[in-house]
């Protein structure tokens, strides 16, 4: 399959161009495509689709868009699913697609490498082919969020540099007339691009068009003056002088150390009037990887600001993130526009030898400019004045590396336009009054592999690509760590990549293996850690006790035993020095390698008692917060099942009110990790209680895998200390998730264990409740009479519930009665359910009761009455965030719409229901939606798709042993075959009839009638 993004978004698969759906759905596909098969998280997709204010339904909507794409490509005959869901994100299946952007990037890089080796013909062909892939503005018509906007800017910059390369090559190959059109195209895109103007003047001059060359120069000069208020740069002026003097344009050479910019002309020594400009920049790394978006943005910002002020770019980042490398590379890219000098000083803001004082830094910089020592005054103020005077008539690049404080940098900043300053730091520098700082992100997996290749060799990495990817991942995508890992391989030719990967699996000495001689990752982190005060160091170490992916100020306060304002101040300091990252407002995280560093420090410094005390305080705070949120969702039930003492830190536990669902959504991954950690560290009661507290939220949001994980750990913890209450609860709620995922036998086993634990404990209330939960399992297994018998017995025994609860067996009993065709009794049960829910103000049960009443009305053929009930149920789900069973309600709404003759609307609802069911893993709902969609498609006349739906429903229902949907799928297939193969239709009806008779459902009568009709016509049809 081919995905095109260099123009309008388009897909070609199996000779077809499938429709890509809504604008937001196109945005999802575009982001997956430009990320080259990388896992794109749900959070990244939400930020891309709703940069400012995402709705509460953002996550389910993203899943819907992804499911729509998956179905679109499967329907187009693309084989296995192209869109893969992995963990909390999506990626495109590797090897199943080609993206024109990736091919353009690869061909551009190959063209540049060929040019560097002197193979100009091949380079010209590759560059021309790469540019031919552009069909217009990238992703035209697709709504762009922050990530795609950066990708578009980066690709556009690469497009322009490739145009410049192509033009340079065509001039060198003595075909300047073919360079002119591509340069004019580039200047139409960016009229202020000075390198393209230089090349256009050269091309016009090389083809003998002297007036055209002068006109091109004048056009460039006018554009720069009018738009930026600046004169042409040194290179454009020099080429203009050559044209005026009738000289020859210089031959192209690759600028040393630059493997991303275009070819630059060498300055002929015969034309030099003064010594070569000074360059004090460090030696560039052999291969510069990534950071394209940052370089494009900072280069463009330099152009924008240079006319009226001195651009000052502050590059922040954690130790080892490549700040210096990026700054030096940016400085080299800016050299053509600032040709007079390139200065560099290490301010040693984070080293052992102490920071360089501003007065000493000024002396070094003045000497680099060539100012004689005798002219440099001793006082800092006079040195600063001289420094600014010297810069006033020069266009220079100044790199101030490794700055510690604002006070260290301020005296070094020029006062007049003409220079550009690049500052790198590990700390936040407030008060500089410059552009917002640029925080270096981690490398992408693709960039990380490229960096490993540059250090260890392409062949070794290519021989073990998956293992190499694992090494990059274990390095946390941190440039320093990847370089050191690659250097270890480079110095050990006998090693395979797998040997290094096994070393990095050693969690006790992981950081020790990321070292080469005296250069280590841990050492880089230590230079940020050691200057901190004792309270800040202590919190940094204790953060390693938290097992989750992110944390909040109250969590940090609980860990350290500090007041919340104190913890917030300490976290700000850790953020300032890039030992902690503020992922979003009020939520923090640590890089994997920094977390390992924190663990090693804590194990060596903090005693086991201190770490355990911190763990207990964290667990206690999160448990009480989760119970407070669960109270909002469960109307007090959870408090009766999980009795706890007062919280250790009542000052940290606040009211939830309308924020309970959002709080759980934010903390869900933390709670999953904390439940496992509690069990592993012997805090068994916290393990099962925290699992129980998060159950209702996970259930209504269809996070069934999380229920299975947390309650599995909770069950092990409760059994470890023979806690019968915890054992019973964990078995019961674990069964709820197994039911929703189609494991009915597993659910029965756990419910039996829950009942046994209640009987041992003498817990009558929960014994009654857990027996009643058997109704749902019997209903799904097709044991409808057993379900009704158990449910009615539970209804007669009302002593198991108090007046403030809504009996859950009401729902399950009503479903069983409805399936048996006892509709009036089912309506009575569901109305009682609705009454009890409204009395108690329980929205969760209200929306479920509305949906079930609508479903029974639909079964009775009262479609017009059913539609408003079902739509009210959906609307209430959207308003409250309780998305549990939404797929079922939308499926029933489709049935009602079909009954009203609104076939297209029915199909849309049922397709939506199917996608929701697939995304949430609810197999029995998936089977039901497939069957209903099959019926709607058949009624629309689409027999081929209809049969496909019935076949799919039969597969799903058979896999989970769901007899009712098996029978319905068989009946649907029988109707499909009735006109083309009556014998096959009869065979399917016979199988369906056997299932329906065993269950005792009314569908058996209709099947008997159709079977009799087929028997009468079969001889004529087959004779």
N, C-alpha and C positions, 0 to 999 in steps of 0.2 A: 504494500500500500504506500502511496506517496502523499505526503502532507505538504502543502505549499503555503508559506507565510510571507514570502517576499512579494507582496502585492495583496490582493484580496485573499482571505483565508479560503483554501479549497482543498478538497480531498479527492483522490482518485483511487478506486479499489475495484479490482476485477472488471475493468473497463467502464465502470460507472462513476458518477459523481453524486454520492448520497447527500441529502439535505442535512444540514448541520444544526437545525433547530434555532432556538431563540438567541438573541445577542449574548446573554450571559452564558449560555451553553457553549457558544463559540469562544468566549473568553476562556472557559475551562479548557477546551481543546487546545487553544493557542498556547496557554501556559504549559500544559503537558508537553506540547510539541517542542517549544523552544528550550525546555529543560533537558532535552536529549535523553529521555528515559529515566531521569532522576526521579526519586520519590518526591512528590509535591504534597505537603501536608494539608490537612483540612484548614488549619489556621492560615496558611499561605493563600489558599484559594478564597477563603472568606475575606481576607484583607484585599485581595485583588478585585473581587466582585463588589465589595462594599467598603471602600477605603475609609470613609468617614464614620458611618453609623450603621453597622450591620443589624439586620432585624433579628428577632429571637429565633426565627425559623431558618437562620442562615445555614447552619450545619445540615439539617434535613434537605434544604434546597440544593446545596452543593452535591449531596449524595444523589438527589434526583437527577441533576444535570449529568453526573457521571454515569448513572445507570442508563439514561437516555442515549448517551454516546455509545455505551457498550452495546445496547440493543440495535442502534442504527448500523453499526459496523458488522454485527453478526447477521443482521437482515440483508446486508449487502454482500454476504457470502465471503466474509473475511476470515473464516475459520474460528479458532478459539478466541476468547475474549481479548480484544486489543487493549481495553482499559482495565488494568489490574488494580484491585483494591488490596493494599498491604498495610496492616496496622491502622494507623490513623491518617492514611493518605492514599494517593493514587499515582500510578505511573503508566506509561505506555509500554506494552510488552516488548522487551528488547528483541531486535532482529526482525520485527514484524512491520517496520515502517521506514520510510526515508523522508527526511525533512530537507527542503531546498536550502534552508538557512545553514544547516550543518554541512551540506555539500559545498555551499558557497564559502564557508569559513575554511574548510579543509583545502579547497582548491586555491584560495587566496594565500594561505600559509605555504602551500607547496610552490606556488608561483614565486613567492618571496625567497624561499630557500633555493629554488632553481636560479633566480637572479643572483643570489649571493654566491653561488658556485660558478657563475659566468655563463650559464646555459640560457641565453636571452631569448632564443626562439621558443624554447619550451615554456619559459616563464610567461612570454607574451600570450601563447596559446592558452595556458591555464588561467591567466588573469582575465582574458577575454571570455572564456567559457564561464568563469565564476560570475562575472558581471551580467552575462546573458540570462542568468537565473532571475534577475530582478524584473518584475512585471509592473512596477509602480510603487506607491508608498506602502511600506510594510504594514500588514494587518489592517489595510484600509477597511473602514466600516466596523471594525471590532472594538467594543468598549475596552479601553486600556486602563488598568490599575497601575500601582507603583512598579511592580516587577516587570510587567510587559512594557511599560513606558521606558524603563531603563534598557530593556533588551532592544527596543526599537532604536533608541538613541545610540546604543553601542553598535548595532548592525549598520546604522546609517553612517556612523563614523568609519567603520571598516569598509563600507562601500566606497566612501570618498577616498580613503587611503589606497584602496585597490585601483580606483580610477587613476589616481596620481602615479601609482606604480606602472599601470598599463601605458599611460602617456610617456613616462620616462623611458620605458622599454622601446616604444615605437620611435621616439626621437633617437635613441641609441642605435636602433636598427635602420636608421635613415628612412623612416616612413612617417615624417612629422605630420603630413597632411591627414593621416588617420588618427593622430592624437588630438587634433583640434576639436572634432565633434564631441568626443567623450569629455573633454575638459569643459566645453561650454555647457554640457549637461550637468556636470558636477557643480559649476558655478551658478547654474540656475537653482540648484538645491541649496547652496550655501554661498551667496555672493561675496561674503567677507573672508573666504578661505584663501589666505595669502599664498600657501604653497601651490595651489591650483593656478592662481594668477601668474606666479613665476613660471610654471610649466607652459602656460598658454603663450606668454611672451616668447619663451624659448622656442616653442613649436612653430609659431608664426615666423620667427627669425630664421629658424633652420630650413623652412621651406622657401625662403627667399622673399617673404612678404614683409619688407621693411616697414611700410606704412601701417600694415596690420599689427605688427609687433608694438609699434609706438602707440597705436590706438588702444591695444589691449592693456598696456601699462597705464595709460591715462585713465582708462575705465576703472582699473584697480585703484589707482590713487584717489580718484573721485569717490568711489564707494567707501574706502577706508576713512577718508576725511569727513564725509557726510554722515556716515552711520556711527563711527567710533571716535571721530575727532582726532585721529592719529595720522602720522605720515607713514609711507611705506617702510617696511623693515629693511634691514641691511641687505638681505638676499635679493629682494625685488629691486632695490636701488642698484645693486651691482649688475644684475642682468640688464637693466635699462641702460646702464653706462656702456656695457658691451655692445648693445644694439646701436647706441649712438656712435660708438667708435668703430663699428663695423667688425668687431672681434668675433671669434668663434665661441659658440656655447660649449661649456665643459662637458666632458663625458660623464655618465652617471656612475656613481659608486655607492655601495651600501654603507650607510653611516655606521661606524663601529658601535657595537653594543646595542644597536636598535633593531629588534626583530619584529616590531609592530608597526613602526611608522613607514612612510614611503621612502623611496630612494632619494638621497639628497645630493646636490652637486658639490663636488670638491672645489675648494677655493684655490685658484691658480696662484702659485707663489709669485709669479711675475706681476700680479696686480696688487700685491700686498704693500700697503703704505706704512704699516706699523707692526710691532711684534704680534704674534698669534695671541688671541684672547686667552686669559688665564682660565684653567679648569682645575679645580681642586676636588672635583667629585670623586668618590671612591670608584674602584674598578667595578663595572657592572657585572651582575651575575650572568653566567653563560646563557641561561634560558629564563626569561621572565614569563610567569604564568599568571593568567587571570587579571583581575582588577580593571578590566576594560571599561566597565561602566563608570568607575571612579575616575579613571584617567580622562575619559571623554568629558565628564561633567566638570572636572577641575580645569581642563584645557579650555573649555567653552567659557567658564567663569572668568578665567584669566583674560581672555579676549574681551569680555564684556566690561571688566573693571579697569583694565590697564590704562585706558585713556584718561581717567579722572583720578585714580588713586593707585596705591601699591597693593596689588592683590596679596593677601596673606592667607595661605591654606594651612589649616591645622589638621593633621592626620593623627587620630587617636587609635588605640588598640591595645589588647592585652599583650603581654610579653610573648614574643615569637610569632606575632601575626604578620610580620613582613612590612612594618611601617617604614623602616629605613630603605629597604629595597624598592618599595613603591615610590617613596619620595625621590630617590635618586633617578629612577626611571622617568618620573614625571619631569624632573629637572632636565634630563637629556631631551625629552620631547619638546620642551619649551626653549631649548638653546637657540634654534634658528631665529626665534622672535626676540631673544635677549642675548645677543651675540658677544657682548663686551666682556663678560666674565661669568664663571660658574663657581660659586664659593660654597664651602662645606665646613661645618664645625660640629664636633660631638660635644654637647654641653654636659654630658655625663650626669644627667639628672637622676639616674637610678643605679649608679655604680658604687663600688666600695670606696673609690678614691675621692669622693666628694664632688659636688656639682661645680662647674666652672663659673666663676663670678663674672658678672657682665663686663667689668672693666677688663678682665683678661680676655674674654671672648671678643671684645671690640679690638683689642690689640692684634689678635690673631687674624681677624677678618680684614683689618686695614693692611696688614702685611701681605695677605693673599691678593689684595688689590694692587700690590706693588708700591705701596706708600713706604718710603724709607723709614727705618726705625727712628732716625733722628727727628723726624717730623711728627712722630706720634707722642702726644702729651701724656703725662702720667695720670691726670685726674679723669675720672669716668665721664663727667659732664663734657669736658673738652674733647675727649675721644669720641663721644657720641655726636658732638657737633661736627667734627672732622669727617666722621663716617657718613653722616647725612650729606655733607657737601660733596664728598667724593662720589656718592651714588647719584647725586642730582643730575650729572651729565653722562651717566652710563646706563645702559640697559643690561641688567645683571639678573642672574638666578642665584638666590641665597637659600641654602638648606641649613636650618637650625635643628640638628638632630638631638633627640633624647632630652627634651626640655623638662625641667622639674616644676617650675612655677611660673606664674605670669610675670612676677617681678624680674625673673631671669631673662625673659624674652623682650619685654617692653623697650628697654634701652637699645635693642638691636634692630628695631623696626625703622625703615626709612620714613622720611616725612614727605617726600615728593614722588609723583609718578615716575616710572621708568624702570623699576625693579619688580621682581616677584619673589615672595618669601614663602618657603615651605617649612613648616614646623612639625616635628613628630614628638609625641609624648605618650606616656602611659597614664597620665592623670588628666583630669578635666582642668583646663586653663580658663578661669573666669576673668572677665575684665579686659580682654584684649580688644574688644570692640571691632571684631573682624567678622567674616562670613561664618556661618555655623560650621562646627567641626565635622570632619569626615571620619566616621568610625569604620575601621576595616572589618568586614565580615570574614567568616571562615571561607576557605576555598570550597567550591562545589566538588562532588566526587570526580567529575571529569577533569577539573583543574588539578585536583590532588594527584590523580594518576599521571597526568602530564608532568607534574613536578617530580614525582618519584622516578619517572622515566629519565628525566634530565639528570638526576643524581646517580641512579643505579644502572642505567642503560635500557634502551627500548627493548632489546631482545629478551632480557631477563624478565621484564614485566609482561611482555606479550606472551611468554611461555606459560605464565600462571596468572591470567587476568583476574580470576575471581579471588585468588589469594592476595594478589596485589591490592585489589579493592578493599579487602579486609584489613590489610596493613594500613592503608590510608584512613580507613574508618577508625582503627585503633589509635591512630595518631590524632584523632579528633579533628581532622581536616585543618590542622594548624601547620602553617608553612614551615616553621622551625623544626617541629617534630618530624615532618615528612622529609625535610632535607637531611636531618640527622639519621633517620632510618635508611634513606637512600645511600648516605655516605658509609654506613656500616656495611651495606651490601657491596658497595663499590670497593671497599678495602678487603673484602673477603670473597674472592672470585669463586671459591669452592661452595659457597652457600647458595641455596635456592631461596626464593622469596618465602617459601613455606617455612624455612628454618627461622627466619626473622619473625614470621607470624606466630610461631609457637613460643618464641621468647616473649613476645608481647602479650601472650595469654597469661603470663605469670603475673597475677594481680598483686603479689607481695612486692615485686620489684619492677613493675611496669615502667616507671619513669627512669629507672637505672639503665634500661636498655636503649633509651633514647638519648644517647650521649656519644660524642666523638672527642677523645682527649679531654681537654678542660671545658669544652662547650657542651652544656647539658640543658635539657628543658627545665629540670628542677632548679638549676642555677638561675635560669632566666626568671622563673617565678619568684625565687628567693629575693631577688633585687627589688621586687615590688612589695613583698611581705615584710622583710626585716625592718624597714623604717617605721612600720605602724606601731601605734601605742598598744599596751597590753590588753585593754578591753577589746580593741578592734581585732587583734590577733586571736583572742579567745573565741569570739563569735565566728570568725572565719574558720577556725578549726572545728567548732561544734556544728557548723552547717553540714559537715560531712556525715553527721548522724542521720540527717533527713534523707530518706531513700528516694523521694519523688523527683520528678523532672524540674519542678519550680517551687517557689515558696513565697510567702508574704511577710510583711512586717510582724504581724502577730505570731506567726510561726517562729520567726527568728527570736522574738522576745521570749516565747515559751522555751525554746532551746537554751538560751543563755540566762534565763531568769532575770531578764532586764525589763524595765518599763518600756512600753511601746514607743514613746518618743525617743528614748535612748537607742533602742534597736534601729529605729528609722535613721537616726543620725549616723550610726555606725555603718549601716548598709550604704548610705550615701557616700561615705568615705571609701568603702570597698568598691563601689561603682566608679568613683572618681579615679581609682588606680587600676581599674579594669581587672580586678580579681573576681568581681561579681558583675553580671550584666542585668540591667533592668529591661526585661523582655517587653513589658508594657507597663503602664502606670500601676504602681503598687505590686507588681509581680516580678520576681527576680529568679535568676538561674545561674549556674556555674558551668563553665566549659568542662567536658569530661576529664581532661588532663589536669585542670586546676582542682577538680573534685578529688582526683587521685592524690594530688599533692596535699590537699587538705586532710585527707584520710591518713596519709603517712605522717604528717605533722601531728595530728591529733593522737594517733596511736603511740607516738614517741613522747608526747608532752602531757596529754591529759590521761589521768588514770581511768581504769575501767569503770569505777564508781561514778566519775563525773560524766562519762559518756552515757551510762545507763540512766542516770538521773535526767540528763537532757532528753533521752529517748522517751522516758515515761512522761515527762512534762509535755513533750510534743504530742504524744498519743492522747493524753488526757485532754489537751486543748482541742485537738481535731475531733475527738469523739464527742465532746460536749457541743461543739459547733455543729457537727453533723446531726446530732439529736435535735438541736434547736431548729435546723432546717427541715428535718424529717417531720417534726411536729406540724409544720405548715402543710405538708403533703398527706399526712396520715391521721390527722385529728386525734392525736393522743395515743393511738395504739402502740406505737413504738416505745413509749415511756413505760407502758405496762409490761412489755416484753423485755425491756432492757433497763432494769432499775439500777441507777448509779448514784454514787455519793456526789456531794457538791464539787464543782470543778476546782482544781488547784489554783487556776488563774481566772477567777470570775471577772477580773478587769479586762480580759481579752475576749471574752465570749459575749457578743452583742446580739441584739434581736435581728431576725431575718425578714419577717413580714413578707413583702412581695419579691424578695431577692433569693428565696430558697432554691429555686430551680437554677438560676444563674450561678449561685454559689456552688451547687453540686456539679454543674457543668465545668466550672473552672477547676474544682478540686478533685474531680473523678480520678485522673491518673495518679494524683498523690495518694488518695485513699486506697486505691488498688495496691500501690507499692507499700503503704504503711501496714495494711493487713498482713501481707506476706512477711514484712520485716518483724512485726509484732510476734507472729507465730515462730519465726526462726530464732528470735531472741528470748523466748520463754514468757512473753507477756500474753498468755493465752486468752485471758478474759477480754483484753482490749481487741484481740484479733477477731473473735466472733461478734463482739458487740458492734465494732465499727463496720463489719460486713453487713450486719442486720440494719444498721442505721442508713446505709446507702442503698438498700434493696429497692424501695419503692421508686426512687428516682431512676435507677437503672432499668426498672421494669417499664415505667411509662415512656422512657426514651429508647427502649428496645436495645439496651446495652447488655444483651443476654450473655455474651462472652465474659463480660466483667462480673456478672452475677456468678457464673460458674467458677471463675478464678477466685473471687473473694470468699465465696461460701465454701469452696473446696478447702482453702487455707483455714477458714474459720471452723469448719467441721473437724479438721485434723487437730486444731488447737483445743477445741472443746473435748474431743475424745482423749486427748493426751492427759487431761486432768479429771476425766470422768465427770464433766460438767453436763448433767442431763438436760438442763434447760437450754444450754447452748447447742447441744447435740440435736435436740428436737427441732429447734428453730432453723439451724443450718440445713438439716435434711429437708425440711418443708420448703424453704425458699430456694434451695438448690433445685428441688423438683419443679418449681415454677418456671425456671429458665429452661430446664430440659423439656418441659411440655412445649414451650414456645419454639424450640428448635427441632421438635419432632422426635425426641428420644423418649417415647412413652413408657417403655419398659424400665428405663433408668428412673423416670419420674415415679413410677409405682414402687420401685425398690426403695427409693429415698423416703417416700411417704410412709411406707410400711415401717421403716426405721424410725421416723418421727413419731408415729403412733406408739411404737414399742417404748421409746424413751419417755413419752408422756405417761404411759401406763406405769412404768417403773417409778416415776416421780409422783404420780397421783395428781397430775395437772389436768383437771377436767376441762377447763376452758380451751386450752390449746388442743387437747385430745379431740374435742368436738370439732374444732376448726380444721384440724388436719384430716380427719375422716371426711369432712365435707369437701375438702379439696380433691378427693378421689373422684368426685362427680365429673370434673373437667377431663380427667384422664380417661375415664370410662367413655365419656361422650366422644372424644377424639379417636379412641380405639374402635368405635362403632358398637360398644356394649351399652346401647341406649337404655335398655330396660334396667340394667344394673345402676346406671347413672340416675335414672328417675327414682328408683327405690331408695338409694342412699341419700339423694337430695331431699326427698319427701320425709324420710326419717329424721334428717337434720332439722327440717322445718318444724316438725312436731316437737322437737326437743329444743325449746327456746332458751334453756338455762345456760347455754354456752356463751351467750353474748349479753352485753349490757345495753341499755337504751341509747347509748351514744355511738353505737357501731352500726355499720351497714353490712349485713351478712353476705359474704362473698359467694356462698352457695346459691343465692338467689339468681345470680347471673348464670352460673353453670347449669342449674336446674332448668331455667328458662330456655337455654340453648338446646338441651336434650329434648324437652317437650316440643319445641318448635321443629326439630329435625324429625320427630315422630309424627308430625302433622297435627299435634294437639294444640292448635294455635290459640284458642281462647284461653286455655289454661296457661300457656306461655305468656300471653299478653297480661294476664292477671299477675303473674310472678314478676314480670319486668316493670309493671306499673307500681307494684309494691316496692320494688327496688328503687324506682325513681322517687317515690314518696319518702322512703327512709333517707335517701341521699339528700333530698331538699330540706328535710327537717334538720339534718345535721350540717347543712351547708357544705357538703363534700362534693366539690366540682368534679373530682375524678370519677366518682360513681354516678353523678348526674349525667355527664357526657356519655358514659358507657350505657346507662339505662336508655337514654334517648336513641342511641345507635341501635340497641337491641329491639326496642319497640318498632323502630323504622324497618328493621330487617324482618320482623314477624309480619308487619303490614304488607311488605313486599311479597312474602310467601303466600299471603292470603289474596294477593292480586289487587290490593288497595294502593296502587302505585302513586296516585296523586297525593294521598294522605302521607305516604312514606317519605316523599322527597323533602318536604320542609323539616321533618324530624331528623333525617340523616344530614341535611345541610347544617342544621343547628348544632348537631354533634361535632361536625368538622370545624365549624366556626368557633365553638367553645374550646376545642383542642388548640386551635391557632392562637386564641386569646390567652389561654392559661399556660401554654407550653407543654401540656400533657399529650404527647403524640402517640401514646400507647393505643394500639388497635386501629389506628387511622386507616391502614390498608384495608382492613375488613369493612369499615364503614364506607370508604370510597367504592369498594367492590359492590356492596349492597346498593349504593346510590346509582351505580351503573346499571344494576338489574332493574331498579325502579324506572330509570330513564328509558331503558329499552322497552319496558312495559308500556310506556307512554308514547312509543314510536320515535323517540329521539335517539336514533342509533349512533350517529356520530358523537354526540355528547356522551353516550354510554361507553363507547369505545375509549374515548379520552380518559374518563374516570377509571376505567378498568386497567388501562395501560399504566396510569399513575399508581393505582393500587398495586399492580404487579411489581413495579419498580420499587416501591416502598417495602413490599414484602421481601423482595430479593436482597435489598440493602440491609434490612434488619435481621435477615436470617430466619424469618418465620415461614418455615416450609409448608405448614398446613394452610396458611393464608395464600402462599404462592400457588399451591395446587388449586385452591378455590378460585383465585383470580384468573388463572389460566383457563379453567373450565368455563367461567362466565364470559371471558373475553372470546373464547371459542364460539360460544352461542351467539354473541353479538356480531362477530365477524360473519358467521354463517347467515345471520339474518340480513347482513349488508350485501351478501352475494359473494364474499371473498372466501370461497370454499378451501382454497389451498392453504391460506394462513390459518383458517379455522381448524383444519385437520392438524396442522402443526401445533396449535395450542393444546388440542386434546392429547396428542402424543406426549407433549411435554408434561401435561398435568398427570398423565398416567405414570410417567417415569418418577416424578416427584412423589406422588401419593404412594406408589409401590415402595419407594426407598424408605419412607417413614411409616409404612404400614397404616395408612389412613384409608380404611375401606370405603367410607362414604364418597370421598372424592375419586377413588379408583372406579367405583361404580358409575359415577357421573361422567368420567372421562370415557369409559367403555361405551356408555350410551351415546355420547356425542360422536364417537368414531363410528358407531353403528349407523347413525343418521347420515354421516358422510358417505358411507359405502352403500346405502340402500338403493340408490339408482344405478350404480356402476357395478356392484358386486354383492347381490342380495345374500349369497351364502356367507360371505365375510361379515356382512351386517348381522345376520342371524347368530353367528358365532360370538360376536361382541355382545349382542343383547342377552344371550344365554349366560355369559359370564357376569354381566351387570345384574341380571335377575337373581343369580345365586347370591350375590353380595347383598342386594337390597332385601331379599327374603330373610336372610339370616339376621339382618339388622331390624327388620320389621318396619321399614319406612314406607311412606305412601308412594314413593317413586316406583315401587315394584308393580303397581297396577298399570301405570302408563307403559312400562317396559313390556309387560305381558300382552297388552293390546298391540303394541308395535310388532312384537314377535309373532303374534298370530297373523297380522297383516302380511308380514314378510313371508311367512310360511305359505300363504295362499298364492303369492305372486312369484315365488322362487322358481317353481317348475317352468312357468312361461318364460321367465327371464333367462333360465339356464338351458332350456330345451332347444 
